[in-house]
Amino acid sequence: MHDDGSGVVTVDAVLDPGAVQAAEAGGGKLEDRVRLGDLAAGGWTVSPWARGADGSATLTLSKPFANPDEVAGILGEVSGTVGPLKNVHAVRDRGAVSTRYDLTGDIDLTALAAGIAADPDLVTKLTGQQVDVNALDAALADQLASSLSLRVVAKLPGGTTTFVGEAGKTVPIDASTAVLDLRRIGLIVVAAILIVLALVLLLGGRRSRQRRRTARTGRFPPPDQVRDRSPSGP
């Protein structure tokens, strides 16, 4: 997240060598077996697969957000309703002299599910090919429990915090930073100085007027207090 609350969600999906081999079983290519067209259509920037020397492969996805309220929806696209990211929200709270940034939620690896049954289109296609959807979903869920690892990195103004999921557990996400707004602090200080100067000038002006009144009163007493001090006649 940037200072103004905008930012980007980046997802690095890493397949180990075994997963790559399974995806390419039968002579297919990973780039063809994993369809990514829907991601691009949904506003995600999709990088080409990056092959590792050990046979692994990494896919990087990114999607920008204009304000923190959009983060929950974007992560919902990543995790879905049955995925490991739960109730993740980002907040930007601008105070008088500082701005607070928060990312909260959970990494839940207690009951992982593949989510096949939650995709009606996929269920229809698999059923049409006489695939037992429930059995496939359960088998994939078992594999996820032993093979999926997840790390969340919260890069907020003022600091970066990393949270690592633990198999069979729920790990809370609670990242928070506060950044002083030096420009606003400077404006407040300048305003305070101007107020003090205005008070000094106001009080000084009043005292000056009072002194002038006193001086005039001393030199020109009221007529009824003036005594005839002219010399007496012969």
C-alpha positions as CSV (number, residue, x, y, z in Angstrom):
1,M,0.0,0.0,0.0
2,H,1.2,3.5,-0.8
3,D,0.9,6.6,1.3
4,D,-2.4,7.7,-0.4
5,G,-4.0,4.3,0.2
6,S,-3.6,3.0,-3.3
7,G,-1.4,0.0,-4.0
8,V,-1.2,-3.4,-5.6
9,V,-1.9,-7.0,-4.7
10,T,0.7,-9.4,-6.0
11,V,0.5,-13.1,-6.0
12,D,3.5,-15.4,-6.6
13,A,2.2,-19.0,-7.3
14,V,5.1,-21.4,-7.1
15,L,4.9,-25.0,-8.3
16,D,7.6,-27.4,-7.1
17,P,9.2,-29.8,-9.7
18,G,6.7,-32.6,-8.8
19,A,3.7,-30.3,-9.5
20,V,5.2,-29.2,-12.8
21,Q,5.7,-32.8,-13.9
22,A,2.2,-33.7,-12.9
23,A,0.8,-30.7,-14.9
24,E,2.8,-31.7,-17.9
25,A,2.1,-35.4,-17.8
26,G,1.3,-36.9,-21.2
27,G,3.5,-34.4,-23.1
28,G,1.5,-31.2,-22.4
29,K,3.1,-27.8,-21.6
30,L,2.4,-26.0,-18.3
31,E,1.7,-22.8,-20.3
32,D,-1.1,-24.7,-22.1
33,R,-2.4,-26.8,-19.3
34,V,-3.0,-23.8,-16.9
35,R,-5.6,-21.5,-18.4
36,L,-5.1,-17.8,-17.4
37,G,-7.4,-16.0,-19.8
38,D,-10.0,-15.3,-17.1
39,L,-7.4,-13.6,-15.0
40,A,-6.4,-11.1,-17.7
41,A,-10.1,-10.4,-18.4
42,G,-10.6,-9.7,-14.7
43,G,-8.0,-6.9,-14.6
44,W,-5.0,-9.0,-13.5
45,T,-1.6,-8.6,-15.0
46,V,-0.2,-12.1,-15.7
47,S,3.5,-12.7,-16.1
48,P,4.8,-15.6,-18.2
49,W,5.8,-18.7,-16.2
50,A,9.3,-18.4,-14.9
51,R,11.1,-21.8,-14.9
52,G,13.6,-22.6,-12.2
53,A,16.8,-24.6,-12.6
54,D,15.4,-27.3,-10.3
55,G,12.3,-27.8,-12.5
56,S,10.0,-25.6,-10.5
57,A,7.9,-22.8,-12.0
58,T,6.6,-19.5,-10.7
59,L,3.7,-17.5,-12.0
60,T,3.3,-13.8,-10.8
61,L,-0.1,-12.1,-10.9
62,S,-0.8,-8.5,-9.9
63,K,-3.9,-6.2,-9.6
64,P,-3.9,-2.6,-8.5
65,F,-6.3,-1.0,-6.1
66,A,-7.3,2.7,-5.8
67,N,-8.2,2.5,-2.1
68,P,-7.9,0.0,0.8
69,D,-11.6,-0.9,0.6
70,E,-10.9,-2.8,-2.7
71,V,-8.3,-5.1,-1.1
72,A,-10.9,-7.5,0.4
73,G,-12.5,-8.1,-3.0
74,I,-9.3,-8.6,-4.8
75,L,-8.1,-11.2,-2.2
76,G,-11.5,-12.8,-2.5
77,E,-10.8,-13.3,-6.2
78,V,-7.5,-15.1,-5.2
79,S,-8.8,-17.2,-2.3
80,G,-12.4,-17.7,-3.2
81,T,-15.0,-18.7,-0.6
82,V,-13.2,-21.9,0.5
83,G,-9.6,-20.7,0.2
84,P,-7.1,-20.1,3.0
85,L,-7.4,-16.3,3.3
86,K,-10.3,-15.3,5.5
87,N,-11.7,-11.9,6.3
88,V,-8.7,-10.0,5.1
89,H,-9.3,-6.2,5.1
90,A,-7.0,-3.2,4.7
91,V,-7.6,0.2,6.3
92,R,-6.1,3.7,6.0
93,D,-7.0,6.1,8.8
94,R,-5.8,9.6,8.5
95,G,-5.4,11.5,11.8
96,A,-4.5,15.0,12.7
97,V,-0.7,14.5,12.6
98,S,-0.3,10.9,11.4
99,T,-1.8,8.2,9.2
100,R,-2.4,4.7,10.3
101,Y,-2.4,1.7,8.0
102,D,-3.7,-1.8,8.9
103,L,-4.1,-5.2,7.3
104,T,-6.0,-7.8,9.3
105,G,-7.4,-11.3,8.6
106,D,-6.4,-14.9,8.9
107,I,-4.4,-17.6,7.1
108,D,-6.6,-20.6,7.7
109,L,-5.0,-24.0,6.8
110,T,-7.3,-26.0,9.1
111,A,-9.7,-27.3,6.5
112,L,-8.5,-26.7,3.0
113,A,-10.8,-27.4,0.0
114,A,-10.1,-27.4,-3.7
115,G,-13.3,-25.4,-4.4
116,I,-14.3,-27.5,-7.4
117,A,-17.8,-28.0,-6.1
118,A,-18.1,-24.2,-5.7
119,D,-17.6,-23.6,-9.4
120,P,-20.9,-24.4,-11.3
121,D,-19.4,-24.2,-14.7
122,L,-16.5,-26.6,-13.8
123,V,-18.9,-29.0,-12.2
124,T,-21.0,-29.1,-15.3
125,K,-18.0,-29.8,-17.5
126,L,-16.6,-32.5,-15.2
127,T,-20.0,-34.1,-14.8
128,G,-20.4,-34.2,-18.6
129,Q,-17.1,-36.2,-18.8
130,Q,-18.5,-38.6,-16.1
131,V,-16.1,-37.4,-13.4
132,D,-17.0,-37.9,-9.8
133,V,-16.8,-34.3,-8.7
134,N,-17.0,-35.0,-5.0
135,A,-14.4,-37.7,-5.1
136,L,-12.0,-35.4,-7.1
137,D,-12.6,-32.5,-4.7
138,A,-11.9,-34.7,-1.7
139,A,-8.7,-36.1,-3.3
140,L,-7.4,-32.7,-4.1
141,A,-8.2,-31.4,-0.6
142,D,-6.1,-34.2,0.8
143,Q,-3.2,-33.2,-1.4
144,L,-3.5,-29.6,-0.5
145,A,-3.3,-30.4,3.2
146,S,0.2,-31.9,2.7
147,S,1.5,-29.7,-0.1
148,L,0.2,-26.2,0.2
149,S,2.2,-23.5,2.0
150,L,1.2,-19.9,2.1
151,R,3.0,-16.6,3.1
152,V,1.4,-13.2,3.3
153,V,3.7,-10.1,3.1
154,A,2.1,-6.9,4.1
155,K,4.1,-3.9,2.7
156,L,2.6,-0.9,4.3
157,P,4.0,2.7,4.5
158,G,6.5,2.6,7.4
159,G,7.2,-1.1,7.5
160,T,6.8,-4.7,6.1
161,T,5.5,-7.6,8.0
162,T,5.4,-11.3,6.9
163,F,3.0,-13.9,8.1
164,V,3.5,-17.7,7.4
165,G,0.7,-20.2,7.5
166,E,1.0,-23.3,9.5
167,A,-0.5,-26.6,8.4
168,G,-3.6,-27.4,10.4
169,K,-3.7,-24.0,12.1
170,T,-5.1,-20.6,11.8
171,V,-2.5,-17.8,11.8
172,P,-3.8,-14.2,12.4
173,I,-2.8,-11.4,10.1
174,D,-2.4,-8.2,12.0
175,A,0.0,-5.7,10.4
176,S,-0.1,-2.0,11.5
177,T,2.0,1.0,10.9
178,A,1.7,4.7,11.7
179,V,3.4,7.4,9.6
180,L,3.8,11.0,10.8
181,D,2.6,13.6,8.4
182,L,5.5,16.1,8.6
183,R,3.8,18.5,6.1
184,R,0.7,18.7,8.3
185,I,2.7,19.0,11.4
186,G,4.7,21.9,9.8
187,L,1.4,23.6,8.9
188,I,0.1,23.2,12.4
189,V,3.3,24.7,13.8
190,V,3.2,27.6,11.4
191,A,-0.5,28.2,12.2
192,A,0.3,28.2,16.0
193,I,3.1,30.7,15.5
194,L,0.8,33.0,13.5
195,I,-1.8,32.8,16.2
196,V,0.7,33.7,18.9
197,L,2.0,36.6,16.8
198,A,-1.6,37.8,16.2
199,L,-2.3,37.8,19.9
200,V,1.0,39.6,20.7
201,L,0.1,42.3,18.1
202,L,-3.4,42.6,19.4
203,L,-2.4,42.9,23.0
204,G,0.4,45.3,22.1
205,G,-2.0,47.5,20.1
206,R,-4.4,47.7,23.0
207,R,-1.6,48.7,25.4
208,S,-0.3,51.3,23.0
209,R,-3.8,52.9,22.7
210,Q,-4.1,52.9,26.4
211,R,-0.8,54.7,26.8
212,R,-1.8,57.3,24.2
213,R,-5.1,57.9,26.0
214,T,-3.3,58.4,29.3
215,A,-0.8,60.8,27.7
216,R,-3.6,62.9,26.2
217,T,-5.6,63.0,29.4
218,G,-2.5,64.2,31.3
219,R,-1.8,67.0,28.9
220,F,-5.3,68.2,28.4
221,P,-7.4,67.9,31.6
222,P,-11.1,68.4,31.3
223,P,-12.3,72.1,31.2
224,D,-14.0,72.0,34.7
225,Q,-10.6,71.0,36.2
226,V,-8.7,73.9,34.6
227,R,-7.8,76.8,37.0
228,D,-7.1,80.3,35.9
229,R,-3.4,80.7,36.4
230,S,-3.0,84.1,34.6
231,P,-1.1,86.8,36.5
232,S,-3.3,89.0,38.7
233,G,-3.8,92.7,37.7
234,P,-2.1,95.6,39.4
